Amino acid sequence: MFRDEDRRRVMQEIKQVKADVGDQKPNEATTCSWVIEPLLLAAGYRRTEWVKESTDSTGNKPDYTVLPWTEHRWLLEAKAWSHTLSEQDANQLTSYANTNNIRWAVLTNGKAWQLYDASIFGTVSERLMAQSTVDEPDALADLLLALSPESIRQGITLRFARRSRMDREIKAQFADVDSPIVLAIVEKLKERTKIEYSPQEVVEYLHSLIIGGIIPSPPPPPPVVEESLAQLYTHARDLTFSKPCTLIFPDGTVIEEKIWKRILARALEKWAERYTIPVPFFLESSRKYYLTNHEPVHSHGKAFESTYEVRLPQQTFYVNTFADADRVVRELYRLVNHFGEDPATYVVRYRPAGRHKQP
């Protein structure tokens, strides 16, 4: 997709900025000077093709507008080298971009680079299209070249982003015995061969293709972590790209799900069997958007982005399941307290984010 000489140039600059930083921990301004701007220059930009912005009245304005005053402008939010990029950072950046009709937004601390498509109507993890780090110079060079002036203007950025997102999702699906793609292959094999293969056999076969070099082999998944809801609440913002496994109630009731928002919806369903669920119930710190309502609409009439219906003999209501991990944990914590229970008595098992784990 990119010229070899361009890739070599960018990879050499990645190597250089990494060496320049060494063991130091530059602040945000220094990270911009030592790392971010040199990499933009290596990608083909001139210093006159970006504007370093000052913070607006809300504190939400990203640090750079690249290709300003053109229809191809995009945003870059810079953080200090030692800052861990968070879901809150990404949400703030992509929300600003979406509000201002800007499609592409990049979040970086110099070490890690994340490309978001702010036009996607979904969670920030669903908006993430590509990511890489200075420890992966080949992949980071491709990402930076996908953001070059030429790529932005010629639509190469979109093709790169779509391919990266598909590549990531297929690798994740191929490694999961419960994925709909693997299960579809199982059904199609049974139809075509009259043999009932197990999902595990299909995954093992796909792994044989990976080992053979057809598909890059994914790293092993991170181990399962177990914490109380009270513990998890203290660092809910660190759960970007983590995957839930189990929510255990104090009475031993178990909910197993692979998506955070379904954990929340099913917990409300279980609580509705013993409590009257507050309906409507606003999301935390909101007087506009509901978590629950009698109809799948918010207070201002806008439909829920994603809905789970709870229909029980004693109560029927709708749950707004448009939520990321941080939001889910905070809402679970709030509801447990609302019902007069102790968050420390609820146990959550989950897999922390690994670089290879995707939304």
LUMMARLO-189145 format. One record per residue: residue in one letter; x, y, z of N, C-alpha, C, O in turn. Coordinates in steps of 0.02 Angstrom, whole numbers, padded with zeros to 5 digits, always signed. Layout:
BEGIN
aXYZXYZXYZXYZ ...
END
This chain:
BEGIN
m+00041-00060+00000+00000+00000+00000+00043+00063+00000+00024+00114-00029 f+00103+00059+00033+00146+00118+00038+00214+00103+00007+00237+00045+00006 r+00247+00155-00018+00311+00146-00050+00365+00125+00000+00365+00147+00057 d+00410+00081-00022+00462+00055+00023+00505+00111+00051+00523+00110+00110 e+00522+00160+00009+00566+00214+00033+00531+00256+00086+00563+00282+00132 d+00464+00264+00079+00427+00302+00130+00425+00264+00196+00433+00293+00249 r+00414+00198+00192+00412+00157+00252+00480+00158+00287+00483+00163+00348 r+00534+00152+00249+00601+00153+00279+00614+00219+00314+00642+00221+00369 r+00594+00274+00283+00604+00340+00312+00567+00347+00379+00595+00370+00428 v+00504+00326+00379+00464+00332+00440+00490+00285+00494+00494+00305+00553 m+00508+00224+00476+00535+00177+00525+00600+00202+00556+00612+00192+00615 q+00642+00234+00516+00703+00262+00542+00689+00318+00592+00724+00324+00642 e+00639+00359+00578+00621+00412+00624+00591+00384+00689+00605+00410+00743 i+00552+00330+00683+00525+00297+00743+00582+00273+00787+00582+00283+00848 k+00631+00241+00756+00690+00217+00793+00727+00275+00826+00750+00269+00883 q+00732+00331+00790+00769+00388+00817+00733+00420+00876+00765+00435+00927 v+00667+00431+00870+00632+00464+00926+00630+00419+00987+00633+00443+01044 k+00627+00353+00976+00629+00307+01033+00696+00312+01069+00699+00311+01130 a+00750+00316+01029+00817+00323+01059+00824+00391+01094+00855+00395+01147 d+00795+00443+01065+00799+00510+01096+00765+00511+01165+00791+00542+01211 v+00709+00477+01171+00673+00476+01235+00710+00433+01285+00718+00452+01343 g+00733+00375+01262+00769+00330+01307+00729+00313+01369+00671+00292+01364 d+00759+00321+01427+00725+00306+01491+00691+00368+01521+00665+00364+01576 q+00691+00423+01485+00659+00483+01511+00583+00479+01506+00556+00437+01469 k+00549+00522+01542+00476+00524+01541+00454+00595+01525+00433+00632+01570 p+00460+00615+01462+00444+00685+01444+00371+00702+01456+00327+00660+01449 n+00360+00765+01476+00291+00788+01485+00257+00797+01417+00287+00782+01365 e+00196+00821+01418+00158+00825+01356+00191+00871+01304+00198+00852+01246 a+00212+00929+01326+00242+00977+01279+00306+00948+01249+00318+00955+01189 t+00347+00916+01290+00409+00887+01266+00395+00827+01221+00430+00817+01171 t+00345+00787+01237+00326+00731+01194+00306+00757+01125+00323+00726+01074 c+00269+00812+01124+00251+00842+01059+00312+00861+01019+00316+00848+00959 s+00361+00892+01053+00420+00918+01020+00468+00862+00999+00495+00863+00943 w+00478+00813+01043+00527+00761+01030+00500+00704+00986+00538+00673+00948 v+00435+00690+00991+00409+00629+00961+00355+00643+00909+00362+00624+00850 i+00301+00676+00930+00242+00680+00887+00255+00721+00824+00240+00699+00769 e+00283+00781+00832+00295+00823+00774+00349+00794+00727+00340+00797+00666 p+00404+00765+00753+00451+00732+00706+00420+00675+00667+00437+00665+00608 l+00374+00638+00697+00342+00583+00661+00292+00609+00608+00285+00579+00555 l+00259+00665+00623+00216+00695+00573+00257+00720+00514+00236+00713+00456 l+00315+00749+00528+00359+00771+00474+00383+00712+00432+00386+00716+00371 a+00400+00657+00466+00423+00598+00430+00368+00569+00386+00382+00540+00334 a+00305+00578+00407+00248+00553+00369+00232+00596+00308+00190+00579+00268 g+00267+00653+00302+00258+00694+00243+00227+00762+00254+00213+00797+00205 y+00216+00781+00317+00186+00846+00331+00239+00900+00334+00297+00887+00351 r+00218+00962+00319+00258+01021+00332+00231+01054+00395+00172+01045+00412 r+00272+01091+00429+00249+01122+00492+00192+01171+00481+00155+01187+00528 t+00183+01195+00421+00128+01240+00406+00062+01203+00394+00011+01234+00381 e+00064+01136+00399+00004+01096+00386-00030+01072+00449-00074+01029+00447 w-00010+01098+00505-00047+01086+00567-00048+01148+00610-00005+01192+00603 v-00098+01152+00653-00105+01208+00700-00109+01178+00770-00149+01134+00783 k-00067+01202+00813-00071+01181+00883-00122+01224+00918-00114+01284+00923 e-00174+01192+00943-00232+01228+00970-00222+01244+01044-00186+01209+01079 s-00255+01296+01066-00259+01311+01138-00324+01280+01164-00372+01271+01127 t-00325+01264+01228-00384+01233+01258-00444+01279+01254-00438+01339+01266 d-00503+01251+01236-00563+01293+01233-00595+01298+01303-00568+01273+01351 s-00652+01332+01307-00684+01346+01372-00705+01282+01408-00709+01282+01469 t-00717+01227+01371-00738+01165+01403-00678+01120+01419-00686+01069+01453 g-00619+01138+01395-00560+01096+01406-00558+01036+01361-00518+00990+01373 n-00600+01034+01310-00606+00974+01268-00571+00979+01201-00567+00929+01165 k-00546+01037+01182-00519+01046+01115-00453+01008+01107-00408+01017+01148 p-00447+00966+01056-00385+00928+01046-00325+00973+01034-00333+01032+01018 d-00265+00945+01042-00204+00985+01039-00187+01008+00969-00160+01063+00960 y-00201+00967+00918-00183+00984+00850-00242+00978+00803-00282+00931+00809 t-00247+01025+00757-00289+01016+00698-00241+01010+00639-00202+01056+00626 v-00244+00954+00604-00198+00941+00548-00236+00954+00483-00295+00937+00477 l-00202+00983+00435-00233+01006+00372-00292+01052+00387-00347+01043+00361 p-00281+01103+00429-00336+01148+00446-00359+01187+00385-00323+01194+00336 w-00419+01213+00390-00449+01254+00337-00458+01215+00272-00468+01245+00219 t-00457+01148+00275-00471+01107+00217-00525+01057+00234-00540+01047+00293 e-00555+01026+00184-00606+00975+00196-00577+00911+00223-00613+00866+00244 h-00510+00905+00224-00476+00844+00246-00448+00850+00317-00409+00807+00338 r-00466+00902+00353-00437+00912+00419-00451+00853+00466-00504+00821+00462 w-00403+00840+00509-00412+00788+00560-00380+00811+00625-00343+00860+00626 l-00395+00775+00679-00376+00798+00746-00326+00751+00777-00326+00691+00765 l-00283+00780+00819-00235+00740+00857-00234+00765+00929-00223+00824+00942 e-00246+00719+00975-00243+00735+01046-00178+00705+01074-00168+00645+01069 a-00135+00747+01103-00071+00726+01128-00072+00719+01204-00104+00758+01239 k-00037+00668+01229-00030+00657+01300+00044+00649+01316+00085+00639+01272 a+00061+00653+01380+00130+00643+01401+00151+00571+01389+00109+00525+01388 w+00216+00561+01380+00244+00495+01364+00223+00442+01415+00210+00384+01395 s+00219+00459+01478+00202+00410+01530+00127+00405+01544+00106+00365+01586 h+00087+00444+01509+00014+00443+01519-00015+00380+01486+00001+00366+01428 t-00057+00344+01522-00091+00285+01493-00154+00309+01457-00198+00338+01488 l-00158+00295+01393-00216+00317+01354-00278+00281+01381-00278+00221+01391 s-00331+00319+01392-00391+00291+01424-00452+00298+01379-00452+00334+01329 e-00503+00261+01397-00566+00265+01362-00596+00335+01368-00628+00359+01321 q-00586+00367+01426-00611+00435+01435-00576+00483+01386-00608+00527+01357 d-00509+00475+01378-00473+00516+01330-00502+00509+01260-00515+00558+01225 a-00513+00446+01240-00539+00432+01173-00610+00458+01164-00627+00484+01111 n-00650+00450+01216-00720+00473+01212-00723+00549+01204-00762+00575+01165 q-00682+00584+01242-00681+00657+01238-00659+00680+01168-00688+00726+01139 l-00607+00647+01142-00581+00665+01076-00632+00651+01021-00645+00694+00980 t-00659+00591+01020-00705+00572+00965-00771+00609+00969-00801+00624+00918 s-00793+00625+01030-00855+00665+01037-00845+00734+01008-00889+00761+00973 y-00787+00764+01023-00772+00831+00995-00769+00827+00919-00796+00870+00884 a-00735+00776+00893-00729+00769+00820-00797+00760+00788-00812+00792+00737 n-00838+00718+00816-00904+00705+00788-00947+00768+00788-00981+00783+00739 t-00944+00805+00843-00983+00867+00849-00961+00918+00796-01002+00957+00772 n-00898+00916+00778-00872+00964+00729-00865+00936+00659-00831+00964+00616 n-00899+00878+00647-00900+00846+00581-00831+00830+00554-00817+00840+00495 i-00788+00806+00598-00721+00785+00579-00717+00710+00588-00730+00684+00642 r-00699+00675+00535-00702+00602+00537-00644+00570+00575-00655+00528+00619 w-00582+00589+00559-00524+00554+00586-00496+00590+00646-00488+00651+00647 a-00481+00550+00697-00453+00578+00759-00400+00530+00786-00411+00469+00787 v-00344+00556+00807-00288+00515+00831-00274+00534+00903-00270+00592+00921 l-00267+00482+00944-00249+00490+01015-00180+00459+01023-00170+00401+01005 t-00133+00496+01052-00065+00469+01060-00029+00499+01120-00039+00557+01137 n+00013+00458+01150+00060+00483+01201+00131+00479+01174+00179+00481+01212 g+00137+00473+01108+00202+00466+01076+00222+00393+01070+00248+00372+01018 k+00211+00354+01122+00227+00282+01120+00173+00243+01083+00187+00205+01037 a+00110+00254+01104+00053+00218+01074+00013+00267+01031+00002+00325+01050 w-00009+00243+00973-00049+00284+00927-00113+00248+00912-00113+00189+00895 q-00170+00284+00918-00235+00254+00906-00274+00298+00856-00281+00358+00865 l-00298+00266+00803-00337+00301+00751-00410+00285+00760-00430+00227+00761 y-00452+00337+00766-00524+00329+00776-00563+00358+00717-00542+00408+00686 d-00619+00326+00702-00667+00351+00653-00725+00380+00692-00769+00343+00714 a-00726+00446+00700-00777+00478+00741-00846+00477+00709-00895+00494+00742 s-00851+00457+00646-00916+00455+00613-00956+00392+00631-01015+00388+00616 i-00922+00343+00663-00957+00282+00684-01000+00296+00744-00977+00324+00794 f-01063+00276+00740-01109+00287+00795-01104+00226+00841-01138+00176+00831 g-01062+00232+00892-01051+00175+00937-01006+00196+00994-00993+00255+01004 t-00982+00147+01031-00937+00161+01086-00868+00178+01058-00855+00168+00999 v-00824+00204+01101-00758+00222+01077-00719+00160+01055-00679+00164+01008 s-00731+00103+01087-00697+00042+01065-00720+00021+00996-00681-00009+00958 e-00782+00036+00979-00807+00021+00912-00782+00072+00860-00780+00057+00801 r-00762+00131+00883-00735+00181+00838-00660+00172+00824-00634+00200+00776 l-00626+00133+00866-00555+00122+00857-00543+00081+00794-00568+00025+00789 m-00505+00107+00747-00493+00074+00684-00424+00041+00680-00417-00013+00652 a-00374+00074+00707-00305+00047+00703-00265+00074+00762-00278+00129+00786 q-00216+00035+00783-00173+00058+00837-00105+00023+00831-00100-00032+00805 s-00053+00057+00857+00013+00028+00857+00056+00067+00906+00034+00117+00934 t+00118+00044+00915+00164+00076+00962+00233+00082+00930+00246+00053+00877 v+00277+00120+00963+00345+00127+00938+00384+00062+00942+00436+00055+00910 d+00358+00014+00980+00390-00052+00984+00370-00097+00925+00395-00152+00918 e+00325-00072+00883+00304-00108+00822+00315-00062+00762+00267-00039+00732 p+00378-00048+00745+00392+00004+00695+00361-00009+00627+00341+00038+00593 d+00356-00073+00606+00325-00088+00541+00252-00065+00541+00230-00029+00496 a+00216-00086+00593+00144-00070+00596+00133+00004+00608+00088+00034+00578 l+00174+00035+00650+00166+00107+00663+00183+00148+00601+00151+00199+00588 a+00232+00126+00562+00248+00162+00500+00189+00160+00452+00174+00211+00420 d+00155+00104+00448+00096+00099+00404+00041+00146+00429+00007+00179+00389 l+00030+00148+00495-00022+00191+00522-00006+00264+00507-00049+00303+00487 l+00057+00284+00518+00076+00353+00506+00071+00372+00432+00050+00427+00415 l+00090+00325+00389+00084+00339+00317+00011+00340+00294-00006+00374+00246 a-00032+00304+00330-00103+00307+00315-00132+00375+00333-00186+00393+00311 l-00096+00412+00374-00117+00479+00394-00080+00534+00357-00089+00593+00371 s-00038+00515+00309+00001+00565+00271-00046+00611+00232-00104+00592+00219 p-00024+00670+00213-00067+00715+00174-00094+00681+00111-00152+00689+00093 e-00050+00644+00076-00071+00609+00015-00125+00558+00030-00175+00554-00006 s-00116+00519+00084-00165+00467+00101-00232+00498+00121-00285+00474+00100 i-00230+00550+00160-00292+00583+00182-00330+00610+00121-00390+00600+00116 r-00295+00643+00075-00328+00674+00018-00353+00624-00033-00402+00637-00068 q-00319+00566-00038-00337+00517-00090-00383+00461-00064-00399+00415-00102 g-00404+00464-00001-00449+00413+00025-00414+00350+00046-00447+00300+00062 i-00347+00350+00047-00310+00290+00068-00320+00278+00143-00319+00220+00166 t-00330+00331+00181-00341+00324+00253-00401+00280+00266-00399+00236+00309 l-00455+00292+00230-00516+00252+00239-00504+00178+00223-00525+00134+00260 r-00469+00165+00167-00456+00095+00148-00412+00061+00200-00424+00003+00219 f-00362+00097+00224-00318+00069+00276-00357+00055+00340-00349+00002+00370 a-00398+00103+00361-00436+00095+00423-00485+00036+00419-00490-00004+00466 r-00520+00030+00363-00568-00025+00354-00532-00092+00355-00555-00140+00387 r-00475-00096+00321-00438-00159+00319-00410-00176+00389-00413-00234+00409 s-00385-00127+00424-00357-00139+00491-00411-00164+00539-00400-00210+00578 r-00469-00132+00535-00524-00152+00580-00547-00223+00564-00560-00262+00610 m-00553-00239+00500-00573-00306+00480-00521-00358+00501-00539-00411+00527 d-00458-00343+00490-00404-00389+00508-00406-00405+00583-00398-00463+00602 r-00415-00353+00623-00416-00362+00696-00476-00405+00718-00469-00449+00760 e-00533-00391+00688-00594-00427+00708-00590-00500+00686-00610-00544+00725 i-00567-00513+00626-00563-00582+00603-00514-00623+00646-00529-00680+00663 k-00458-00594+00663-00410-00630+00705-00442-00646+00773-00433-00701+00800 a-00478-00597+00801-00511-00610+00866-00564-00663+00859-00571-00706+00903 q-00603-00662+00805-00656-00711+00795-00627-00781+00784-00654-00830+00810 f-00573-00786+00747-00543-00851+00732-00514-00884+00795-00507-00945+00797 a-00498-00845+00845-00469-00873+00907-00522-00890+00959-00504-00914+01013 d-00586-00879+00944-00640-00887+00994-00686-00943+00972-00718-00938+00920 v-00691-00997+01012-00733-01054+00993-00807-01036+00994-00848-01071+00964 d-00824-00981+01027-00895-00960+01030-00912-00905+00980-00968-00880+00980 s-00864-00885+00938-00877-00830+00893-00927-00850+00839-00928-00908+00818 p-00970-00804+00817-01019-00821+00766-00987-00844+00700-01017-00884+00664 i-00927-00819+00685-00893-00841+00623-00873-00914+00628-00884-00952+00581 v-00843-00933+00684-00823-01003+00694-00884-01048+00694-00884-01101+00663 l-00938-01027+00728-00999-01068+00730-01030-01074+00661-01059-01126+00644 a-01026-01021+00621-01052-01024+00553-01012-01073+00511-01040-01110+00470 i-00946-01074+00520-00903-01122+00485-00922-01193+00504-00925-01238+00462 v-00934-01204+00569-00954-01270+00593-01017-01293+00558-01021-01350+00535 e-01067-01249+00554-01130-01267+00522-01121-01280+00447-01149-01328+00420 k-01081-01239+00414-01071-01247+00342-01031-01311+00327-01044-01345+00278 l-00982-01327+00370-00945-01390+00361-00991-01451+00369-00986-01499+00331 k-01035-01448+00418-01082-01503+00428-01127-01512+00366-01141-01568+00345 e-01149-01455+00339-01191-01458+00279-01154-01485+00219-01182-01523+00180 r-01090-01467+00212-01052-01485+00152-01020-01554+00158-01013-01590+00108 t-00999-01574+00219-00962-01637+00227-01001-01692+00261-00981-01750+00260 k-01059-01674+00290-01099-01721+00329-01063-01745+00392-01080-01796+00421 i-01012-01708+00413-00974-01723+00474-00985-01666+00523-00982-01607+00505 e-00997-01684+00585-01009-01633+00636-00944-01616+00672-00925-01650+00720 y-00910-01564+00648-00849-01542+00679-00865-01498+00739-00917-01465+00740 s-00822-01499+00790-00832-01456+00848-00801-01388+00835-00755-01382+00794 p-00824-01336+00870-00792-01271+00863-00718-01272+00879-00678-01237+00848 q-00698-01314+00928-00628-01319+00946-00587-01346+00888-00531-01323+00877 e-00614-01395+00852-00578-01422+00794-00568-01368+00741-00515-01364+00709 v-00619-01328+00730-00614-01274+00680-00562-01224+00701-00521-01202+00660 v-00562-01203+00765-00513-01155+00790-00443-01184+00783-00397-01148+00763 e-00434-01248+00800-00368-01279+00794-00345-01279+00721-00286-01269+00706 y-00392-01292+00675-00374-01291+00604-00353-01221+00583-00304-01212+00547 l-00392-01171+00604-00374-01102+00587-00306-01085+00616-00267-01048+00585 h-00291-01111+00676-00225-01099+00706-00170-01132+00665-00114-01107+00662 s-00186-01190+00634-00136-01222+00592-00120-01178+00531-00063-01177+00508 l-00170-01142+00506-00158-01094+00452-00115-01037+00477-00071-01012+00442 i-00128-01016+00539-00088-00962+00569-00016-00983+00575+00029-00945+00556 i-00004-01044+00601+00064-01069+00610+00098-01076+00542+00158-01065+00536 g+00059-01093+00491+00087-01100+00424+00103-01033+00391+00128-01032+00335 g+00088-00979+00425+00106-00913+00399+00052-00880+00359+00062-00825+00333 i-00006-00913+00352-00060-00882+00314-00092-00826+00354-00111-00774+00326 i-00098-00837+00419-00127-00787+00463-00079-00777+00521-00058-00826+00551 p-00061-00716+00538-00016-00705+00595-00046-00733+00659-00106-00726+00672 s-00005-00766+00699-00029-00797+00760-00042-00746+00815+00001-00704+00828 p-00101-00748+00846-00114-00700+00900-00080-00722+00964-00072-00782+00975 p-00060-00675+01007-00032-00693+01072-00085-00726+01115-00144-00719+01101 p-00065-00762+01168-00115-00792+01212-00154-00738+01248-00127-00684+01260 p-00217-00751+01266-00257-00701+01301-00230-00687+01371-00199-00732+01401 p-00241-00628+01397-00219-00613+01465-00259-00655+01515-00314-00677+01499 p-00232-00667+01574-00267-00708+01624-00330-00673+01650-00336-00612+01647 v-00375-00713+01677-00437-00686+01706-00420-00656+01774-00385-00686+01815 v-00446-00596+01787-00437-00562+01850-00503-00563+01887-00556-00556+01857 e-00500-00571+01952-00561-00570+01994-00557-00514+02045-00509-00510+02083 e-00607-00471+02045-00610-00415+02093-00681-00405+02115-00729-00424+02081 s-00688-00375+02173-00756-00355+02194-00777-00295+02153-00735-00259+02126 l-00842-00284+02149-00868-00226+02113-00841-00162+02145-00829-00113+02110 a-00833-00162+02211-00807-00103+02246-00735-00088+02223-00717-00031+02212 q-00694-00141+02216-00625-00131+02193-00624-00108+02120-00587-00062+02102 l-00665-00139+02079-00666-00123+02008-00687-00051+01996-00662-00018+01951 y-00733-00027+02037-00759+00042+02030-00703+00093+02037-00706+00146+02006 t-00652+00078+02077-00598+00126+02090-00554+00137+02029-00519+00188+02025 h-00555+00091+01981-00514+00100+01921-00553+00081+01858-00526+00053+01811 a-00617+00098+01858-00661+00081+01801-00636+00110+01736-00647+00081+01683 r-00602+00167+01739-00579+00200+01677-00521+00163+01644-00502+00177+01587 d-00492+00114+01680-00437+00076+01652-00460+00014+01614-00419-00026+01592 l-00526+00005+01606-00553-00057+01578-00561-00056+01502-00592-00101+01474 t-00534-00006+01469-00540-00002+01396-00515-00067+01364-00460-00090+01378 f-00556-00096+01321-00542-00158+01283-00538-00220+01327-00520-00274+01302 s-00554-00214+01392-00558-00275+01433-00621-00313+01414-00667-00286+01383 k-00623-00376+01433-00680-00418+01417-00708-00449+01482-00671-00480+01519 p-00773-00440+01495-00802-00470+01555-00810-00545+01546-00815-00570+01490 c-00811-00581+01601-00824-00653+01599-00885-00669+01642-00932-00702+01619 t-00883-00645+01704-00934-00667+01752-00949-00612+01803-00904-00576+01825 l-01014-00605+01820-01035-00564+01877-01069-00612+01926-01117-00646+01908 i-01044-00613+01988-01070-00658+02039-01104-00617+02093-01073-00574+02124 f-01169-00631+02104-01207-00597+02155-01190-00627+02224-01164-00682+02228 p-01206-00590+02278-01192-00616+02345-01226-00683+02360-01199-00723+02398 d-01285-00697+02329-01320-00759+02342-01297-00816+02297-01325-00871+02298 g-01244-00803+02257-01218-00855+02213-01244-00854+02142-01220-00892+02100 t-01293-00811+02128-01317-00803+02059-01260-00783+02013-01221-00738+02030 v-01254-00815+01956-01198-00803+01910-01224-00779+01843-01270-00808+01814 i-01195-00726+01818-01208-00702+01750-01142-00707+01711-01091-00679+01731 e-01144-00742+01655-01085-00748+01613-01099-00716+01545-01146-00735+01511 e-01059-00668+01527-01066-00632+01464-00998-00611+01439-00950-00607+01478 k-00992-00597+01374-00929-00574+01345-00932-00500+01326-00883-00473+01299 i-00988-00467+01341-00996-00397+01324-01019-00361+01387-01067-00381+01420 w-00985-00307+01404-01001-00271+01466-01073-00248+01468-01106-00256+01520 k-01099-00221+01413-01166-00193+01416-01219-00247+01428-01272-00232+01455 r-01206-00308+01407-01253-00362+01421-01249-00384+01494-01299-00407+01522 i-01191-00378+01525-01185-00390+01597-01233-00344+01634-01269-00365+01679 l-01232-00279+01616-01275-00230+01649-01349-00246+01638-01388-00245+01685 a-01368-00261+01576-01438-00275+01561-01463-00337+01598-01519-00337+01625 r-01423-00389+01599-01445-00451+01631-01445-00444+01707-01485-00477+01741 a-01400-00402+01734-01401-00389+01806-01466-00354+01825-01497-00371+01875 l-01487-00305+01785-01551-00271+01797-01609-00321+01793-01657-00317+01832 e-01605-00368+01747-01657-00419+01740-01661-00462+01804-01715-00478+01827 k-01603-00480+01831-01602-00519+01893-01627-00479+01952-01665-00504+01993 w-01606-00416+01957-01629-00374+02012-01704-00363+02009-01737-00357+02060 a-01732-00361+01948-01804-00349+01940-01845-00407+01969-01905-00399+01981 e-01813-00464+01980-01849-00521+02010-01859-00512+02085-01901-00545+02115 r-01820-00466+02115-01826-00457+02188-01838-00384+02209-01859-00371+02265 y-01823-00337+02164-01833-00266+02179-01877-00234+02126-01886-00261+02071 t-01904-00176+02143-01936-00135+02092-01883-00091+02061-01854-00049+02095 i-01870-00101+01998-01818-00062+01964-01842+00010+01953-01898+00020+01930 p-01801+00059+01970-01822+00129+01959-01828+00143+01884-01780+00137+01846 v-01889+00161+01863-01902+00174+01792-01947+00236+01788-02000+00236+01818 p-01927+00288+01751-01863+00294+01716-01807+00309+01765-01818+00333+01821 f-01746+00294+01744-01686+00303+01786-01632+00336+01743-01610+00307+01694 f-01612+00396+01762-01562+00432+01723-01493+00401+01730-01477+00372+01781 l-01453+00406+01676-01383+00388+01682-01349+00435+01732-01372+00491+01743 e-01295+00411+01761-01258+00451+01809-01239+00519+01780-01216+00524+01723 s-01250+00571+01819-01232+00640+01799-01268+00663+01736-01241+00705+01699 s-01327+00637+01722-01365+00658+01663-01437+00673+01682-01466+00639+01725 r-01465+00723+01650-01536+00737+01658-01568+00738+01589-01619+00770+01577 k-01538+00701+01543-01562+00698+01475-01567+00626+01450-01613+00608+01413 y-01518+00584+01470-01515+00516+01445-01532+00466+01501-01509+00471+01557 y-01574+00417+01482-01596+00367+01530-01553+00303+01526-01526+00286+01473 l-01548+00269+01583-01525+00200+01584-01584+00153+01575-01579+00104+01537 t-01640+00167+01608-01701+00128+01601-01760+00174+01586-01760+00232+01607 n-01810+00147+01551-01871+00185+01539-01926+00136+01520-01913+00079+01503 h-01988+00160+01523-02045+00119+01505-02047+00106+01429-02075+00056+01406 e-02018+00152+01391-02011+00145+01319-01937+00157+01302-01903+00192+01339 p-01912+00130+01247-01840+00138+01230-01823+00207+01201-01797+00212+01146 v-01839+00259+01239-01825+00327+01218-01799+00367+01278-01815+00351+01335 h-01758+00418+01264-01732+00461+01316-01782+00517+01332-01834+00522+01301 s-01765+00558+01381-01811+00609+01404-01828+00660+01350-01881+00690+01352 h-01782+00670+01302-01793+00719+01249-01821+00686+01186-01823+00717+01133 g-01843+00622+01192-01876+00589+01136-01831+00550+01090-01856+00516+01045 k-01766+00554+01100-01719+00517+01057-01720+00443+01076-01720+00426+01135 a-01722+00399+01025-01725+00327+01038-01660+00302+01069-01606+00329+01055 f-01665+00250+01110-01605+00218+01137-01562+00193+01079-01589+00167+01029 e-01497+00201+01084-01452+00179+01031-01449+00103+01027-01443+00075+00972 s-01455+00070+01084-01455-00003+01088-01499-00022+01147-01495+00010+01200 t-01540-00072+01138-01594-00085+01187-01596-00158+01208-01584-00203+01168 y-01611-00169+01272-01624-00236+01299-01691-00232+01336-01699-00191+01381 e-01737-00273+01317-01804-00273+01348-01806-00322+01406-01786-00380+01399 v-01831-00298+01463-01843-00342+01521-01918-00347+01529-01952-00298+01544 r-01944-00407+01520-02016-00418+01525-02029-00473+01577-02018-00532+01565 l-02053-00451+01635-02068-00496+01690-02141-00486+01711-02170-00434+01696 p-02171-00534+01746-02241-00526+01767-02253-00463+01807-02305-00430+01800 q-02205-00445+01849-02215-00388+01894-02191-00321+01865-02209-00268+01890 q-02152-00323+01811-02125-00260+01784-02096-00271+01714-02064-00321+01701 t-02109-00223+01670-02080-00223+01603-02046-00155+01592-02076-00103+01606 f-01984-00157+01567-01949-00094+01553-01895-00108+01502-01881-00165+01484 y-01863-00054+01478-01810-00059+01428-01745-00031+01458-01745+00018+01495 v-01690-00064+01441-01624-00044+01465-01585-00015+01406-01581-00045+01353 n-01556+00044+01416-01512+00074+01366-01443+00041+01373-01408+00053+01422 t-01425+00000+01324-01363-00038+01329-01306-00006+01288-01257-00039+01273 f-01314+00057+01271-01261+00093+01236-01211+00117+01288-01216+00173+01313 a-01162+00074+01305-01117+00091+01360-01052+00054+01352-01050-00002+01326 d-00997+00086+01374-00932+00054+01374-00918+00025+01443-00960+00031+01488 a-00860-00006+01452-00844-00040+01514-00846+00007+01574-00874-00010+01627 d-00817+00066+01567-00816+00115+01621-00886+00132+01644-00901+00131+01704 r-00930+00148+01596-00999+00165+01612-01036+00107+01645-01072+00117+01694 v-01027+00047+01620-01061-00012+01647-01043-00022+01720-01087-00031+01762 v-00978-00020+01735-00956-00032+01804-00984+00022+01851-01006+00008+01906 r-00982+00085+01828-01008+00139+01870-01083+00133+01882-01107+00147+01936 e-01120+00112+01829-01192+00104+01838-01208+00044+01882-01255+00047+01922 l-01171-00011+01875-01181-00068+01919-01170-00048+01992-01209-00066+02036 y-01116-00012+02003-01099+00011+02071-01155+00055+02099-01174+00048+02157 r-01180+00100+02058-01233+00145+02080-01297+00107+02096-01331+00123+02145 l-01314+00058+02055-01375+00019+02066-01370-00024+02128-01419-00029+02166 v-01313-00055+02139-01304-00096+02200-01315-00053+02261-01350-00074+02308 n-01287+00007+02262-01299+00053+02319-01372+00074+02323-01399+00080+02378 h-01403+00084+02265-01474+00104+02264-01518+00051+02298-01566+00067+02333 f-01501-00013+02288-01539-00067+02317-01518-00083+02389-01543-00130+02419 g-01472-00043+02417-01452-00052+02486-01405-00110+02497-01398-00135+02553 e-01372-00133+02443-01325-00188+02450-01253-00162+02451-01241-00103+02439 d-01207-00207+02465-01136-00188+02471-01099-00208+02408-01095-00267+02392 p-01070-00159+02371-01032-00176+02310-00974-00224+02323-00952-00259+02277 a-00949-00225+02385-00893-00270+02401-00914-00343+02400-00872-00388+02398 t-00981-00356+02402-01005-00426+02403-01019-00452+02332-01036-00511+02324 y-01012-00410+02282-01019-00432+02212-00950-00444+02183-00904-00404+02194 v-00942-00498+02145-00877-00516+02117-00881-00512+02041-00929-00536+02010 v-00830-00482+02011-00826-00477+01938-00762-00512+01915-00708-00499+01941 r-00769-00556+01867-00711-00587+01835-00707-00559+01764-00757-00556+01728 y-00646-00539+01742-00638-00509+01676-00567-00520+01652-00521-00535+01691 r-00558-00512+01587-00491-00514+01557-00469-00443+01544-00501-00407+01506 p-00413-00421+01574-00389-00353+01560-00370-00347+01487-00361-00396+01451 a-00365-00284+01465-00346-00272+01396-00274-00292+01385-00230-00279+01426 g-00262-00325+01328-00194-00338+01304-00188-00303+01237-00239-00286+01207 r-00129-00291+01213-00122-00254+01150-00157-00290+01093-00181-00259+01046 h-00159-00358+01099-00190-00396+01045-00265-00400+01053-00300-00418+01005 k-00291-00384+01112-00363-00390+01123-00398-00329+01095-00377-00272+01106 q-00451-00341+01059-00486-00286+01026-00559-00285+01047-00585-00333+01074 p-00593-00223+01032-00662-00217+01050-00705-00264+01012-00766-00265+01022 
END
